[in-house]
Amino acid sequence: MVVKIYIFIFLLVHFGPIESNRAISDRNSGEKPVSDNEQLFFNERNMADVTKPYRLSAEVSESAQQLVGAVVINEIMADPTPVAGLPDREYLELYNPGTTVVNLKGWTLALGSKLKIFPDVTVLSGGYLLITAPGGAKDLQQYGKVVEISGFLVNNDGLTISLYDTDKRLADQVVYTPALHKKGYENGGYSLERIDPDRLCGQRFNWATTLSPKGGTPGSENTVRAANPDRDPPKILSTTFAGHSKLVVQLSESFLIPVNPVDLLKNITAGVVIDSVRTDQNVFLINVYFRPSTIRNGENYSVVLYGLTDECGNTMPDKTLKFSYYIPVKSDLLISEVLFNPYPDGSDFVEIYNNSGHEVDLSGLYLATRDNAKALKQISQLSVCQQYMPVGSYLAVTKSRKGVLDFYWSKCEECILQTEKFPTLTDLSGYVGLLNENQEVIDEMEYTDGMHHPFISKTEGISLERISFSEPASRKENWHSAGKSAGFATPGYQNSACAKADLAGKLISINPEIFSPNGDGINDQLNIYINTGEPGWILNITILNYAGRAVRKLANNYLAGSSDQVAWDGLGSDYQIVQPGIYILDILLFEKTGKHLRVRYACVLTDHL
């Protein structure tokens, strides 16, 4: 009985009450009005049958009119133009999947709110019946039996099509929408065909665009016909927590609604109050509204969704839904990198780091600049939809992902977010501010082109990276040019100029000391490791032979990262393999304050190991 009530409520909520004061006619029967006070109704005793994946067997009763699903809606031509090959006529096709003849006399066709009563017309077992507007029979009768009904019209934009037997039981129902069509076929000329005539539930996933080059198959078997039972329960596609008080659950299909939708939920976190639960079957949503005073910033909550069943009776296993919201404050999110002077056809970006210990909703974050009076301007939302930034992650925000990825490699391409609006960053100087949903500044930095390393003569295409998250972004000394080894920018991942907490180990080291660049995959190159622990060091490396003569300038005023690597492949300045022997690496490191280090390492190049 509970299942029957669920189904009744589902149909009532989804389709509403059905009333009529319209008249019907066809060329054989004339008009038969429906009285103003007559209402079609659902017979609760038989409604459970509607939810079964397959139609009732004809053996249930000798009276075909008593069978739910005895005749089904099988094909819909709502918009015949532009014509693909069939007559320019709208039509519905009915199909009898049973073993007995069905007489439709007194049956009702509901086209949205319009009710049409069938004349005395039969549909043979395995047979078809086409329904069209007056005048259409002469064009469609070549395909089989046709009945004309006055006022017949299938709205191109969509409507609910229902079929009721003489006892006013729902025999079949389809919510037609152009979106059911394959992409590119929704603008007319092609019909929608039912895949499985024996499936009476979950109809949204039981229709497909005809495969016929003529645009349809009136009066004959559908081109897409196949067994298509629904044995899968609904799935949760996503959950979002909006406005600090609404949990939105996106499901994969429509579902049955209990008399009290709150009964779908249990085991809510103590102290949390559910004000209401609303559903939207058109887009498969459950909206859970919590009392705002019982939800607090930064707290984690959960609730169990249980007993959720689709139209075909498939029940989803219980699912625990976790939700929370967090409004970040100062030091929670940090500006970590800024590219304000991109290459031609490139794009500015601002990278942020989640230092909060909470997942943060990007729709509640904004970037901004300041005007000459230091007032905030060009306040730009990072995301118009909810998406969350994980703890300890980096995110590069830009106007164009292509304008970043065409010029820079990234360890995390999905960590580059393209946003519709992005503040203008001038090439020489400016401000970058990061705001929360209350428009409070949670981090900010002022940049100038002069903050780049003094040895860099052309700063176009080079980002400024933050050195330390423990130092404020407002300190200009806390910013440095991105290293050459990183491609002069590190969008979406850790900065090349990031300060290292562990500076143990040698400042300069090499490995292996003996190498053989013969392409056998074993020690083919010599690696030189630089570990200064801070950015801003300039590196020069010269390769000398045993006589002290330079054979290769391996690095010339190379801007090294705080941890870097340079490789020698055994080539000389003429890009030919040098002779086997002992070579000296003359390495010079210096930085702008005058600190410097010069070391020499010996290595052996051989033709084999």
C-alpha positions in Angstrom: 0.0 0.0 0.0 2.9 2.4 0.8 4.3 1.9 -2.7 0.9 2.6 -4.3 0.6 5.9 -2.3 4.1 6.9 -3.4 3.2 6.3 -7.1 0.0 8.2 -6.7 1.8 11.2 -5.2 4.5 11.0 -7.9 1.9 11.2 -10.7 -0.1 13.9 -9.0 2.9 16.1 -8.3 4.5 15.5 -11.7 1.5 15.8 -13.9 -1.2 17.5 -11.8 -4.9 17.0 -12.0 -6.4 16.6 -15.4 -9.6 18.3 -16.4 -11.4 18.9 -19.7 -14.2 20.8 -21.3 -12.9 20.1 -24.8 -14.7 18.3 -27.6 -13.3 15.6 -29.9 -14.1 14.6 -33.4 -12.9 12.4 -36.2 -14.1 11.9 -39.7 -16.1 8.8 -38.8 -17.7 9.6 -35.4 -18.4 13.3 -35.3 -18.1 15.2 -32.1 -18.4 13.8 -28.6 -18.2 16.5 -25.9 -16.8 15.9 -22.4 -19.0 17.5 -19.7 -17.7 20.6 -17.9 -17.8 18.9 -14.5 -16.2 15.6 -15.5 -12.6 14.9 -14.3 -10.3 12.1 -15.2 -9.0 10.4 -12.1 -6.4 7.7 -11.0 -7.8 4.4 -9.8 -5.5 3.7 -6.8 -6.4 0.0 -6.9 -4.6 -0.3 -10.3 -1.9 2.3 -10.1 0.8 -0.1 -8.8 0.7 -1.7 -12.2 2.1 1.5 -13.7 5.4 1.1 -11.9 6.2 -2.4 -13.2 9.1 -2.5 -15.8 6.9 -4.5 -18.2 3.3 -4.4 -19.2 0.7 -6.7 -17.7 0.2 -9.9 -19.6 -3.0 -10.3 -21.6 -3.8 -13.3 -19.5 -4.8 -11.1 -16.6 -8.1 -10.4 -18.2 -10.0 -11.1 -21.4 -11.0 -7.5 -21.6 -8.1 -5.7 -23.3 -9.5 -2.3 -22.2 -8.8 -3.2 -18.6 -5.1 -3.7 -19.2 -2.7 -0.9 -18.2 -0.3 -0.7 -21.1 -2.5 -2.7 -23.5 -1.8 0.0 -26.1 1.2 2.3 -25.9 2.4 5.6 -27.4 5.1 4.3 -29.9 6.2 7.2 -32.1 5.9 11.0 -32.0 6.3 13.3 -35.0 5.9 16.7 -33.4 7.6 18.8 -36.0 7.7 17.3 -39.5 9.5 20.3 -41.1 12.0 20.5 -42.7 10.7 17.4 -44.4 13.2 14.6 -44.6 11.0 12.2 -46.6 7.7 11.8 -45.0 4.5 13.9 -45.6 4.4 17.2 -43.8 2.0 16.0 -41.2 2.2 15.7 -37.4 1.3 12.3 -36.0 1.3 10.0 -33.1 1.7 6.3 -33.5 0.0 3.9 -31.1 1.1 0.2 -30.9 -0.6 -2.8 -29.5 2.1 -5.1 -28.0 -0.5 -7.6 -26.7 -2.0 -10.7 -28.1 -5.6 -9.5 -28.4 -7.4 -6.8 -30.4 -8.0 -3.6 -28.5 -11.0 -1.3 -29.2 -10.2 2.3 -28.3 -13.7 3.5 -28.4 -14.2 5.8 -25.3 -10.5 5.9 -24.6 -9.0 9.3 -23.9 -5.9 11.0 -25.4 -4.6 13.9 -23.3 -2.3 16.4 -25.1 -1.3 18.5 -22.2 -4.6 19.9 -20.9 -6.6 19.1 -24.0 -8.6 15.9 -23.8 -9.6 13.9 -27.0 -12.0 11.0 -27.0 -11.4 8.2 -29.4 -14.1 7.0 -31.9 -14.8 3.3 -32.5 -11.4 2.2 -33.8 -9.5 -1.0 -33.1 -5.8 -1.8 -33.0 -4.8 -5.4 -33.9 -2.4 -7.4 -31.9 1.1 -6.2 -33.0 -0.7 -3.5 -35.0 -0.3 0.2 -35.3 -2.7 3.2 -35.4 -1.7 6.7 -36.6 -3.3 9.8 -35.1 -3.3 13.1 -37.0 -5.2 16.3 -37.5 -8.2 16.5 -40.0 -6.9 16.3 -43.6 -3.9 14.3 -42.6 -5.3 10.8 -43.4 -5.0 11.2 -47.2 -1.2 11.7 -46.8 -0.6 9.1 -44.1 -3.0 6.3 -45.0 -0.3 4.8 -47.3 1.5 3.7 -44.0 -1.5 2.0 -42.3 -4.7 2.7 -40.3 -5.2 6.4 -39.5 -7.7 8.3 -37.3 -8.2 12.0 -37.6 -8.9 14.0 -34.4 -10.0 17.6 -34.5 -7.6 20.0 -32.6 -4.8 17.5 -32.7 -1.5 19.3 -32.1 1.7 18.3 -30.5 3.5 21.4 -29.2 7.0 21.6 -30.6 8.3 22.9 -27.3 7.0 19.9 -25.4 4.0 18.6 -23.5 2.7 15.6 -21.6 1.0 13.0 -23.7 -1.3 10.6 -21.8 -3.5 7.7 -22.8 -6.4 6.5 -20.6 -8.7 3.6 -21.1 -12.5 3.6 -20.6 -12.1 3.1 -16.9 -9.9 6.3 -16.8 -6.9 4.3 -15.8 -3.6 5.5 -17.1 -2.5 3.2 -19.9 0.6 5.1 -21.0 2.2 8.5 -20.6 5.2 10.3 -22.2 6.6 13.7 -21.2 7.6 14.8 -24.7 10.4 17.4 -25.0 12.7 18.2 -28.0 15.6 17.4 -25.6 14.8 13.7 -26.0 16.2 13.9 -29.5 19.8 13.2 -30.5 21.7 16.4 -30.6 21.2 18.1 -33.9 17.8 16.6 -34.6 15.7 18.6 -32.2 14.7 21.2 -34.8 12.3 19.1 -36.9 12.0 16.6 -39.7 12.6 13.5 -37.6 10.4 11.5 -35.2 11.0 10.2 -31.7 10.7 6.4 -31.5 10.0 4.3 -28.5 12.8 1.8 -27.8 11.0 -0.9 -25.8 7.2 -1.0 -26.1 7.0 -3.3 -23.0 8.7 -0.8 -20.7 6.1 1.4 -19.0 8.3 3.3 -16.6 11.3 5.6 -16.8 10.1 6.8 -20.1 12.6 9.6 -20.5 15.3 6.9 -21.1 13.1 4.8 -23.5 13.0 7.2 -26.5 15.5 8.0 -29.3 15.6 9.8 -32.6 14.6 7.6 -35.5 17.3 6.1 -37.6 15.2 6.2 -40.7 16.5 8.5 -43.5 12.9 9.3 -44.3 12.5 10.8 -40.8 10.2 8.2 -39.2 8.6 4.8 -39.4 4.8 5.4 -39.3 2.8 2.2 -39.3 5.9 -0.1 -39.0 8.4 -1.3 -36.5 10.6 1.4 -35.0 14.3 1.5 -36.2 15.5 1.8 -32.6 13.4 -1.0 -31.1 15.2 -3.2 -28.6 14.8 -4.7 -25.2 15.4 -1.8 -22.7 14.4 -2.8 -19.2 15.4 -0.5 -16.3 17.1 -2.5 -13.6 19.4 0.2 -12.3 18.5 2.3 -9.2 18.9 6.1 -9.2 22.4 7.4 -8.8 23.5 10.6 -7.0 25.4 12.7 -9.6 26.3 15.6 -7.3 25.5 17.3 -4.0 26.0 21.0 -3.4 25.3 23.2 -0.4 23.9 26.5 -1.4 23.2 29.7 0.5 24.4 28.1 3.8 21.1 26.4 4.3 20.0 24.4 1.1 21.4 21.0 0.2 20.8 20.3 -3.5 21.0 16.6 -4.6 21.2 15.9 -8.3 20.0 12.5 -9.3 20.3 10.5 -12.5 16.6 9.9 -13.0 13.1 10.6 -11.7 12.0 9.0 -8.5 8.9 8.3 -6.4 8.0 10.9 -3.8 6.6 9.8 -0.4 3.6 11.6 1.1 6.0 13.5 3.3 9.3 14.0 1.3 11.2 14.5 4.6 10.8 10.7 5.1 13.5 10.3 2.5 16.0 11.5 5.1 17.3 10.0 8.4 20.2 10.2 10.8 20.6 14.0 10.5 23.4 15.5 12.6 22.2 16.3 16.1 20.9 19.8 16.5 20.2 20.4 12.8 16.5 21.1 11.8 15.1 20.4 8.4 12.5 23.0 7.5 11.3 21.4 4.2 12.1 19.1 1.3 11.1 20.0 -2.2 11.6 18.0 -5.4 11.9 19.0 -9.1 11.2 15.9 -11.2 11.9 17.8 -14.5 15.6 18.0 -13.6 15.8 15.1 -11.0 16.5 17.3 -8.0 15.9 17.0 -4.3 16.2 20.4 -2.4 16.6 20.0 1.4 16.1 23.3 3.3 17.7 23.5 6.7 16.9 26.1 9.4 19.7 28.6 9.0 20.2 29.1 12.7 21.1 25.4 13.1 23.9 25.5 10.5 27.3 27.1 11.6 30.3 28.2 9.6 33.1 25.6 9.4 31.1 22.8 10.9 30.6 19.4 9.1 27.2 17.8 8.9 25.6 14.7 7.4 22.3 13.2 6.6 21.3 9.8 5.1 19.2 9.6 2.0 17.3 6.3 2.1 14.6 4.3 0.4 14.8 6.3 -2.8 13.1 4.4 -5.6 12.7 5.1 -9.3 9.5 4.7 -11.3 10.5 1.1 -12.2 10.8 0.0 -8.6 14.6 0.1 -8.3 15.7 1.2 -4.9 19.0 3.0 -4.3 21.2 1.9 -1.4 21.3 4.3 1.5 23.7 7.1 0.9 25.3 9.4 3.5 25.4 13.0 2.3 28.0 15.2 3.8 27.8 19.0 3.7 29.3 22.2 5.2 30.1 25.7 4.3 33.1 27.8 5.2 33.7 31.6 4.7 37.5 32.1 4.6 39.2 34.9 6.5 42.6 36.5 6.3 45.5 33.9 5.8 43.0 31.2 4.8 43.6 31.7 1.1 46.8 33.2 -0.2 47.8 34.9 -3.4 50.8 32.8 -4.5 51.6 33.9 -8.1 50.7 36.7 -10.5 51.3 37.0 -14.2 50.4 40.6 -15.2 52.5 41.0 -18.4 51.7 38.0 -20.6 53.1 37.1 -24.0 51.2 38.4 -27.0 48.1 36.1 -27.3 48.7 35.0 -23.7 46.6 35.6 -20.7 47.1 37.1 -17.2 46.5 34.8 -14.3 46.4 35.0 -10.5 47.2 31.8 -8.5 45.8 31.2 -5.1 46.7 28.6 -2.4 44.2 27.1 0.0 45.8 27.4 3.4 42.6 27.1 5.4 42.2 23.5 6.4 38.7 23.6 4.8 37.3 23.0 1.3 36.3 26.4 0.0 33.5 27.2 -2.4 34.8 29.2 -5.4 31.5 30.8 -6.0 32.0 32.7 -2.7 35.4 34.2 -3.8 36.2 37.2 -5.9 39.3 38.9 -7.4 39.6 42.7 -7.6 41.9 45.6 -8.3 42.0 49.1 -6.8 41.7 52.5 -8.3 43.9 55.5 -7.6 42.0 56.3 -4.5 42.6 52.7 -3.3 38.9 51.7 -3.6 38.1 48.3 -4.8 37.0 47.9 -8.5 36.4 45.3 -11.1 35.2 42.8 -8.5 35.0 39.5 -10.4 33.4 36.3 -9.1 35.7 33.2 -9.6 32.8 30.9 -10.4 29.1 31.3 -11.0 28.4 27.7 -9.9 29.5 25.8 -6.8 32.8 24.1 -7.1 35.2 23.4 -4.2 38.9 24.1 -3.8 40.6 21.2 -1.9 42.8 21.8 1.2 46.4 22.5 0.3 45.8 23.0 -3.4 46.7 25.6 -5.9 44.4 27.3 -8.4 45.3 29.6 -11.2 42.4 31.8 -12.3 42.5 33.3 -15.8 40.3 34.8 -18.5 41.6 32.1 -20.9 43.0 28.7 -20.1 44.3 28.5 -23.7 46.2 31.8 -23.1 48.0 30.1 -20.2 48.5 26.5 -21.4 49.7 27.5 -24.8 52.8 29.1 -23.1 53.3 27.2 -19.9 53.5 23.6 -18.8 51.4 22.7 -15.7 51.6 19.7 -13.4 47.9 20.2 -12.8 45.9 21.4 -15.8 42.6 20.9 -14.0 43.9 23.4 -11.5 43.6 26.2 -14.0 40.2 27.8 -13.9 38.8 29.9 -16.7 36.4 32.6 -15.4 33.9 34.7 -17.3 35.1 38.0 -15.7 38.7 38.8 -14.7 40.1 42.1 -13.5 42.4 44.0 -15.8 46.1 43.8 -14.7 48.2 46.5 -16.1 51.7 45.6 -17.4 53.8 47.9 -15.2 52.1 48.1 -11.8 48.8 47.4 -10.1 46.9 45.7 -7.2 45.5 42.2 -6.9 43.0 41.5 -4.1 41.2 38.3 -3.1 37.8 38.7 -1.4 35.3 36.4 0.3 31.6 36.4 -0.2 31.2 39.3 2.3 33.5 41.4 0.1 36.2 41.3 2.8 39.8 41.4 1.6 41.5 38.1 2.7 44.8 38.7 0.8 46.2 41.4 -1.3 49.5 42.4 -3.1 50.7 45.4 -4.9 53.0 44.6 -7.8 55.4 46.5 -10.0 57.6 45.5 -12.9 60.6 46.4 -10.8 59.9 43.5 -8.5 61.5 41.2 -11.1 65.1 40.0 -10.7 67.5 42.8 -11.8 69.3 40.4 -14.2 66.1 40.0 -16.2 66.0 42.6 -19.0 62.7 41.6 -20.5 60.0 40.6 -18.1 57.2 39.9 -20.6 55.8 36.4 -20.0 57.5 36.0 -16.6 55.3 35.6 -13.5 56.0 36.9 -9.9 56.0 34.0 -7.4 55.5 34.3 -3.7 58.5 33.0 -1.8 57.0 32.3 1.7 53.4 31.9 2.9 54.5 32.8 6.4 55.4 36.3 5.2 52.7 38.8 4.0 52.0 39.3 0.4 52.4 43.0 0.9 56.2 42.6 1.4 57.8 43.2 -2.0 60.8 41.2 -0.9 58.5 38.2 -0.6 58.1 38.0 -4.4 60.5 36.8 -7.0 60.6 36.1 -10.7 59.7 32.5 -11.7 62.7 30.4 -12.6 63.8 29.6 -16.1 63.8 25.8 -15.4 60.1 26.1 -14.6 59.3 27.9 -17.9 59.0 31.3 -16.1 55.6 30.4 -14.6 54.1 27.6 -12.5 50.3 27.9 -12.9 48.3 25.5 -10.7 51.2 24.0 -8.8 54.0 24.9 -6.3 56.2 27.9 -7.1 59.7 27.5 -8.4 60.6 30.3 -6.0 58.9 28.7 -3.0 61.1 28.7 0.2 62.2 25.3 1.3 61.8 24.3 5.0 64.5 21.6 4.7 67.8 23.0 3.4 69.8 19.9 4.5 72.2 18.4 2.0 74.8 19.9 -0.4 74.2 23.3 -2.0 75.6 21.8 -5.2 76.0 18.1 -6.1 76.5 16.0 -9.2 75.3 12.5 -10.2 76.7 10.3 -11.6 80.4 11.2 -11.6 81.0 8.7 -14.4 78.6 8.7 -17.4 78.3 7.4 -20.9 76.1 9.4 -23.4 75.8 6.5 -25.8 71.9 6.2 -25.7 71.7 2.9 -23.9 69.6 4.3 -21.2 72.2 3.8 -18.5 73.8 7.0 -17.1 73.4 8.8 -20.4 73.7 12.3 -18.8 75.4 14.1 -15.9 73.0 15.8 -13.6 74.0 18.9 -11.6 71.7 19.7 -8.6 71.3 23.2 -7.1 69.7 23.5 -3.7 70.0 27.1 -2.5 66.8 27.1 -0.5 65.9 30.5 -1.8 65.3 32.1 -5.3 67.3 34.8 -6.9 70.6 33.0 -7.5 72.4 33.3 -10.9 74.1 30.2 -12.2 77.1 29.9 -14.6 78.5 26.5 -15.5 81.5 26.0 -17.8 82.8 22.5 -18.9 86.6 22.4 -19.1 88.7 19.6 -20.6 91.9 18.1 -18.9 93.9 21.0 -20.4 91.7 23.7 -18.9 90.1 24.6 -22.2 86.4 25.4 -22.3 84.4 22.9 -24.4 80.9 24.0 -23.4 79.1 26.9 -21.7 76.4 24.9 -20.0 74.7 27.7 -18.1 75.1 31.5 -18.7 73.5 33.8 -16.1 70.8 31.2 -15.6 68.2 32.3 -13.1 67.9 29.3 -10.8 65.0 28.2 -8.7 65.4 27.5 -5.0 65.8 23.8 -6.0 67.0 23.3 -9.6 68.7 20.9 -11.9 70.9 21.3 -15.0 72.0 18.3 -17.2 75.1 17.8 -19.4 74.4 15.4 -22.3 78.1 15.1 -23.2 77.9 17.5 -26.1 80.4 20.2 -26.7 79.9 23.7 -28.1 79.7 22.3 -31.6 76.9 20.0 -30.4 79.0 16.9 -31.0 79.9 14.3 -28.4 83.3 15.2 -26.8 86.1 12.7 -26.6 86.1 10.3 -23.6 88.1 11.6 -20.7 88.2 13.6 -17.5 86.3 16.9 -17.5 86.0 19.7 -14.9 82.7 21.5 -14.1 83.4 25.1 -13.2 80.3 26.3 -11.3 79.7 29.8 -10.1 76.6 30.9 -8.1 76.0 34.5 -7.1 73.1 36.7 -6.1 72.3 40.5 -6.1 73.5 41.1 -2.5 77.0 40.0 -3.4 76.9 36.5 -1.9 78.6 34.0 -4.2 80.0 30.5 -4.3 82.4 28.9 -6.8 83.2 25.2 -6.9 84.8 22.7 -9.3 83.9 19.1 -9.7 85.6 16.4 -11.8 83.7 13.9 -13.8 84.5 11.2 -16.3 82.9 10.8 -19.7 83.3 7.3 -21.3 81.9 5.6 -24.3 80.5 2.7 -22.4 80.0 1.4 -18.8 
